[in-house]
Amino acid sequence: MATTVSRRIEIIPPGKLSADEQLAQLEWIADLLDSRFVIPGTNVRFGLDGVIGLIPVAGDILSALISLYLISRASELGLSPWVKTRMVWNVALDTVVGAVPILGDMFDVSFKSNRRNIALAKRYLAKHGARTR
């Protein structure tokens, strides 16, 4: 007799979470996009960003939009304009280079712009603290 386990998933609006909880959510999304999976027999990690990027043009645009969403959510924690500019630069570089066939896909796997952006946000917030709206 098979037993089923159901999980209740509750979506909590960002405004009702602490800064640490919001950052943890964003880190989870960045991990999913950049390094959730491993190529068997190697230490090479990749995420949905690399897979989505295999779809010409539309994949790179979709990936960039998701990355910009992460930046938008992180900026609600009170990041400086300089940090946000660096984050947008990372996404722009990932999008432009990622659009190049084959080479861009290899770049997507190695550059990991979302993980870089979360690291930038965490460093800034560790030094300056979160200032939520």
Backbone bond lengths (Angstrom), bond angles and torsions (degrees), N, CA, C in turn:
res aa  C-N    CA-C-N  psi(-1)  N-CA   C-N-CA  omega(-1)  CA-C   N-CA-C  phi
1 M - - - 1.431 - - 1.531 108.58 -
2 A 1.308 115.93 122.83 1.459 121.25 -177.17 1.525 110.13 -84.05
3 T 1.297 115.19 140.98 1.449 121.34 178.21 1.516 108.22 -110.73
4 T 1.303 116.00 134.42 1.459 119.28 178.03 1.520 109.15 -106.42
5 V 1.273 114.62 141.72 1.453 121.42 178.46 1.521 106.57 -115.98
6 S 1.295 116.05 124.43 1.460 118.54 178.07 1.521 108.63 -108.68
7 R 1.298 114.18 141.12 1.458 120.51 177.57 1.509 107.86 -109.59
8 R 1.278 115.23 135.76 1.453 119.75 175.89 1.516 107.30 -92.90
9 I 1.305 115.03 120.30 1.459 120.01 179.41 1.525 107.44 -102.34
10 E 1.303 114.96 121.72 1.453 119.87 -179.69 1.521 109.02 -112.40
11 I 1.306 115.04 124.05 1.462 119.70 178.88 1.521 107.25 -94.04
12 I 1.319 114.05 120.61 1.460 120.65 -178.89 1.519 107.67 -106.84
13 P 1.330 117.53 127.03 1.468 119.59 178.33 1.517 111.17 -58.65
14 P 1.353 117.89 144.68 1.464 121.59 -176.98 1.524 114.07 -53.18
15 G 1.328 118.35 -35.30 1.454 121.62 -177.45 1.517 113.81 -66.21
16 K 1.318 117.97 -17.20 1.464 121.81 -177.71 1.525 112.35 -97.48
17 L 1.311 117.24 2.60 1.458 121.76 179.79 1.520 109.77 -105.01
18 S 1.329 115.80 152.72 1.460 119.55 173.49 1.529 108.69 -71.01
19 A 1.304 116.26 166.33 1.467 120.49 178.85 1.526 110.84 -60.43
20 D 1.337 116.91 -39.82 1.465 120.13 178.89 1.523 111.38 -64.76
21 E 1.320 116.95 -40.15 1.467 120.73 178.94 1.525 110.93 -66.82
22 Q 1.336 116.28 -40.38 1.465 119.48 177.48 1.521 110.65 -63.25
23 L 1.313 116.38 -44.25 1.454 120.94 179.47 1.533 110.79 -63.38
24 A 1.326 117.31 -38.15 1.466 121.11 177.65 1.534 110.75 -64.10
25 Q 1.318 117.50 -40.22 1.470 121.05 175.85 1.519 110.63 -61.33
26 L 1.326 116.11 -46.41 1.461 120.46 -178.64 1.523 110.57 -65.31
27 E 1.315 116.98 -37.17 1.460 120.68 178.22 1.534 110.48 -65.41
28 W 1.322 117.03 -37.55 1.466 121.51 178.29 1.530 109.94 -63.63
29 I 1.331 116.53 -43.99 1.472 120.45 179.11 1.525 110.09 -64.92
30 A 1.329 117.19 -43.42 1.469 120.84 179.29 1.523 110.76 -61.54
31 D 1.326 116.98 -40.01 1.460 120.88 177.72 1.532 110.47 -63.97
32 L 1.319 116.78 -43.08 1.466 120.96 177.91 1.525 110.70 -60.49
33 L 1.309 116.72 -40.90 1.462 120.75 -178.17 1.523 113.37 -74.42
34 D 1.336 117.31 -33.62 1.461 119.17 -170.26 1.529 116.61 -112.98
35 S 1.325 118.93 -27.11 1.468 116.06 -171.57 1.525 115.20 -153.25
36 R 1.278 119.11 28.47 1.465 121.32 -176.69 1.530 112.88 -73.67
37 F 1.319 117.89 -31.30 1.462 121.59 -173.37 1.532 110.86 -110.90
38 V 1.326 115.72 157.32 1.458 121.98 179.43 1.522 108.37 -124.67
39 I 1.334 115.91 136.44 1.462 119.85 173.42 1.523 106.58 -72.53
40 P 1.341 117.92 121.04 1.467 120.76 -175.72 1.533 112.39 -54.32
41 G 1.319 114.75 137.37 1.461 120.90 178.63 1.517 114.06 82.21
42 T 1.336 117.14 2.18 1.464 120.94 179.65 1.530 109.17 -133.51
43 N 1.307 115.54 176.83 1.465 121.32 172.08 1.523 110.80 -103.40
44 V 1.326 117.26 12.61 1.462 121.97 -177.17 1.525 108.98 -78.18
45 R 1.325 114.76 119.90 1.459 120.95 179.39 1.525 109.22 -105.89
46 F 1.329 115.22 146.40 1.458 120.83 177.51 1.519 108.33 -148.13
47 G 1.308 115.89 168.20 1.459 120.30 -179.59 1.512 111.01 -137.63
48 L 1.309 114.38 -168.16 1.465 119.72 -178.04 1.521 112.40 -63.99
49 D 1.321 117.90 -26.48 1.465 120.83 177.77 1.523 110.89 -57.70
50 G 1.322 116.65 -44.64 1.465 120.48 178.70 1.518 112.21 -67.02
51 V 1.324 116.78 -35.65 1.468 120.95 179.94 1.522 110.46 -73.11
52 I 1.332 116.42 -46.85 1.470 120.77 178.99 1.521 109.89 -61.50
53 G 1.324 116.88 -36.26 1.465 121.78 -178.92 1.518 113.63 -64.26
54 L 1.328 117.69 -14.92 1.466 120.15 177.46 1.523 111.77 -69.71
55 I 1.332 117.37 -20.04 1.464 121.54 176.38 1.527 107.00 -81.63
56 P 1.329 117.88 115.13 1.465 119.94 -176.31 1.529 112.56 -56.40
57 V 1.279 116.98 138.45 1.464 128.85 177.35 1.533 112.61 58.86
58 A 1.319 118.69 -63.09 1.461 121.75 -175.89 1.532 111.21 -60.98
59 G 1.313 117.80 -38.26 1.456 120.97 179.68 1.512 112.13 -64.33
60 D 1.323 116.12 -42.31 1.464 120.02 179.82 1.523 111.19 -68.19
61 I 1.333 116.56 -36.96 1.466 120.25 178.27 1.523 110.42 -67.40
62 L 1.330 116.85 -44.81 1.460 120.73 178.86 1.529 110.86 -61.60
63 S 1.302 116.41 -43.45 1.453 121.37 178.74 1.535 110.65 -61.39
64 A 1.309 117.04 -43.04 1.469 121.09 178.94 1.528 110.96 -63.69
65 L 1.326 117.38 -39.93 1.467 120.61 179.83 1.538 110.89 -64.35
66 I 1.321 116.60 -41.56 1.466 119.71 177.79 1.528 110.11 -64.26
67 S 1.325 116.46 -41.00 1.469 120.80 178.54 1.523 111.14 -64.18
68 L 1.325 117.25 -39.09 1.464 120.55 178.32 1.526 110.73 -67.71
69 Y 1.327 117.21 -32.44 1.460 120.88 174.12 1.534 109.92 -61.18
70 L 1.328 116.42 -44.36 1.469 120.20 178.06 1.527 110.97 -59.39
71 I 1.322 116.35 -43.10 1.471 120.48 179.41 1.524 109.69 -63.61
72 S 1.320 116.67 -42.87 1.457 121.16 179.95 1.528 111.02 -59.94
73 R 1.320 115.82 -46.68 1.475 120.40 178.98 1.528 110.68 -64.78
74 A 1.324 117.80 -42.08 1.466 120.77 -179.67 1.530 110.71 -66.30
75 S 1.318 117.32 -34.79 1.464 119.80 -178.21 1.525 111.97 -66.98
76 E 1.329 117.19 -21.78 1.465 120.97 176.94 1.527 111.85 -66.43
77 L 1.322 116.44 -14.58 1.463 120.94 179.26 1.520 112.02 -87.05
78 G 1.331 117.08 -1.05 1.458 120.64 175.03 1.509 115.34 95.97
79 L 1.320 117.40 34.14 1.464 120.46 177.77 1.519 110.58 -68.65
80 S 1.306 116.72 151.72 1.464 120.94 177.88 1.527 109.80 -72.89
81 P 1.331 116.45 157.35 1.464 119.47 176.47 1.535 112.32 -57.92
82 W 1.318 117.36 -34.34 1.470 120.82 179.80 1.531 111.18 -65.23
83 V 1.322 117.22 -43.28 1.463 120.75 179.27 1.523 109.59 -64.80
84 K 1.325 117.47 -43.60 1.471 120.41 178.92 1.523 111.08 -62.86
85 T 1.339 117.10 -37.40 1.469 120.73 177.94 1.527 110.36 -63.92
86 R 1.319 117.02 -43.28 1.476 120.50 177.83 1.523 110.87 -62.55
87 M 1.323 116.68 -38.55 1.455 120.85 179.23 1.534 111.18 -65.39
88 V 1.323 115.95 -43.89 1.473 119.88 178.16 1.530 109.57 -64.04
89 W 1.321 117.19 -38.98 1.462 120.53 177.35 1.530 111.03 -60.00
90 N 1.316 117.55 -43.16 1.463 121.11 178.02 1.532 110.99 -59.12
91 V 1.326 116.24 -43.58 1.469 120.38 -179.91 1.526 110.35 -67.53
92 A 1.331 116.64 -42.23 1.467 119.92 179.41 1.531 110.89 -61.47
93 L 1.326 116.91 -44.91 1.459 121.10 178.80 1.528 110.79 -62.19
94 D 1.326 116.36 -45.27 1.460 121.17 178.59 1.526 111.12 -60.68
95 T 1.323 117.05 -39.90 1.457 121.45 -178.04 1.525 111.44 -70.99
96 V 1.316 116.99 -46.14 1.470 120.57 -177.00 1.527 111.26 -67.82
97 V 1.326 116.55 -50.10 1.464 119.10 -179.33 1.534 110.02 -70.09
98 G 1.336 116.50 -35.38 1.456 120.59 179.45 1.516 113.54 -64.29
99 A 1.329 116.93 -21.26 1.465 120.71 -179.87 1.527 112.67 -75.43
100 V 1.320 117.70 -14.31 1.462 121.41 179.05 1.533 108.43 -75.65
101 P 1.325 117.89 123.86 1.470 119.38 -178.11 1.537 112.22 -56.79
102 I 1.286 116.41 141.86 1.467 128.41 178.58 1.528 112.27 62.75
103 L 1.329 118.15 -61.98 1.454 121.19 178.71 1.529 110.58 -57.96
104 G 1.312 116.01 -42.07 1.460 120.97 179.76 1.512 112.62 -64.01
105 D 1.320 116.37 -36.63 1.461 119.79 178.59 1.526 111.08 -67.35
106 M 1.318 116.72 -38.47 1.467 120.19 176.04 1.529 110.06 -66.19
107 F 1.324 116.65 -38.58 1.460 121.32 177.61 1.531 110.50 -63.03
108 D 1.340 117.11 -42.97 1.465 121.32 178.71 1.522 111.70 -56.28
109 V 1.315 116.18 -40.02 1.461 120.59 -178.30 1.526 111.29 -70.11
110 S 1.316 117.16 -32.40 1.464 119.49 -175.88 1.532 114.52 -94.89
111 F 1.316 119.80 -30.17 1.467 121.67 -172.70 1.526 113.47 -77.66
112 K 1.314 118.86 -43.65 1.464 124.29 175.91 1.535 112.73 54.49
113 S 1.317 116.13 61.09 1.468 121.15 -176.07 1.523 113.61 -60.93
114 N 1.313 117.86 -35.80 1.466 119.57 -178.65 1.526 111.66 -68.90
115 R 1.310 116.43 -40.61 1.474 119.74 176.87 1.533 109.75 -64.56
116 R 1.331 116.78 -39.72 1.471 120.82 177.32 1.530 110.24 -61.12
117 N 1.334 115.02 -43.02 1.463 119.19 -177.80 1.521 112.27 -66.44
118 I 1.316 117.31 -40.34 1.466 119.77 177.58 1.531 109.93 -65.67
119 A 1.331 117.11 -37.80 1.466 120.33 176.97 1.534 110.62 -63.11
120 L 1.335 117.26 -41.13 1.467 120.68 176.45 1.529 110.32 -60.18
121 A 1.324 116.08 -46.36 1.466 120.74 -178.99 1.528 110.47 -63.02
122 K 1.325 117.21 -44.61 1.462 120.55 -179.09 1.523 111.66 -62.95
123 R 1.344 117.32 -42.30 1.462 120.45 178.45 1.524 110.73 -61.98
124 Y 1.339 115.47 -45.62 1.456 119.36 -179.08 1.534 110.72 -63.14
125 L 1.325 116.36 -46.15 1.462 120.21 -177.28 1.526 111.97 -68.82
126 A 1.325 117.52 -31.49 1.460 120.25 176.89 1.530 110.50 -65.99
127 K 1.312 115.45 -34.83 1.463 119.94 -178.30 1.535 112.40 -83.12
128 H 1.341 116.14 -40.17 1.462 120.69 -172.31 1.526 115.24 -110.11
129 G 1.331 117.62 -14.59 1.467 121.13 -177.49 1.501 111.84 80.18
130 A 1.312 115.28 159.20 1.473 121.32 -179.89 1.518 109.81 -85.79
131 R 1.317 114.81 141.97 1.460 121.57 174.84 1.513 106.90 -127.46
132 T 1.320 117.45 86.21 1.460 120.33 -178.44 1.519 110.23 -76.32
133 R 1.315 113.43 154.11 1.471 119.07 179.98 1.496 110.67 -81.13
